[in-house]
Amino acid sequence: MFDKIKNFYNSKVKSSNKQQPQTVVRADQVEAQQQKIREQERRRAEEEYRQQYPEQVMQENLSVFDEKTNKLKKKLNIAIITIFGLIVLVFLILFFI
């Protein structure tokens, strides 16, 4: 009879200890997990947007492509003008020396 009471008491005490684990989580781990959740939510929202508005996404991609192309054109023009100017400068220096 005491064994039954002892087993009953131990099962209740042990089960109550198992139900309330007290763990400590570092703040950087919490922040990393929150960042991961935000990133997943952002990706999900972007995917929904792509599925709802495929034409607009294509237009945005084309406009971004055009902007990048124009930036590269400007940089290439500056590089060509700089090199041409340096070549002229070298010939002038060599001619007058």
Long-range contacts (C-beta under 8 A, 24 or more apart in sequence): none
